[in-house]
């Protein structure tokens, strides 16, 4: 089943468009990767999808037209966005960050249960539940941002450059978490990354973005090591 | 001493002081403290807006004036009991505050400061223009609620009690707001509006709601001020009033509830003290006081911990120790 269907999506900042009419879809239960170098329009795509910037084109998510919904309503529909650079609230404790992630959930018992559930999945966060998020390491903050996004009970989790500023071993750990979320919880993921080799090992399908348009799309294993991917990074 | 004690020290000290005051303060001083409480309520609103949600409003003095004029007009033109007008003073100022806050949806920081200060600058002139309603230059004189016969204390004690009740209501409203989801949402808006939005917080509603509550508190404080003073005119609400309220907020401690009232006492009494020291140099001494305050207590008086106070006093004598406090200052002016 198609969860997200995007057609002719254009978006940008001010008068200039960064994204020039891209089309793609995300099937339920898959991991989809958007690859590309700096300035290709990856982050812009995610921002347009989650409603943080205005966009043109059609975005259909689980049968609803997202264009007429603001960012907050899209979260309620089940779209979660982990922005670039994690964006955990440094002055909040780990637990407060998690609670903030459940802003759209009214049921307090469900929130408490979900917090415990993700503590069980991320024991490192449980150990630091009363610590300020600003004192966590980069990898822990990425985990916290991930758990916080899961608190809204999303159907589709969008993650913007999870590897940013993380050691390779930690990045791999984060991707393993993505994989297990996908396998064990049936989570659908849309991941934006620069680290193409690693991402293609975990993703099902991938799209390569260059200057706001797709230059290659297909099954991740076919793109792994393909010329199109190498070109998009080296040919800038 | 446990951290709990330290955390609540400014609040408990302020509460004990406020309740014990009528026992030893003379009536004229009690009147000044009541005025300080009315400012404290307006400062509390600003602390919520600036300290917690990170939005600046330099029209707080004008909104204070809106509350004062609402009370005065309802009393003078419509014959309402002054105390009964207070909820309406809060509501009217809250509604106008939402309009003042509309630019905040697009602009933050310095731009918002200038826009709101524009409102504060225009306000006294507007009062003069609408003289059929506001009495123009002559102002409005209102009835004072008299102490009932059974009340043992003086009229001043009665009015002081009324001020404390208004303050208590405001404190309850703000504490309830700051607790739980709403409080987290407001702080999230300050720390990172984009992330807050990505988590499903409605930026528009959140920002305007903060403006509404902050302005309503300014209106309540203004209504109370009108009752206490018994007379208001455009002179009472010059643009400088908004700056005084901001100074009170920052000197008291912009993120603190007790700090709002401590700051109000500071701005009401300290200019008078410094003039007492030397009538000609009062302004100079007050200015130096403000400079010294920010060097010693960046987080405001309420932000001083007991051991911090010790360090701060020592710091005055060690130039190197000055203004080297690491970390960001909550509520400082700046963009997103």
Interface residues (C-beta under 8 A of the other chain):
Chain A: X50 X52 X70 X71 X72 X75 X76 X80 X81 X82 X83 X87 X89 X90 X91 X92 X96 X99 X100 X101 X103 X104 X148 X149 X152
Chain B: X181 X184 X185 X187 X188 X191 X192 X194 X195 X196 X197 X198 X199 X200 X201 X202 X203
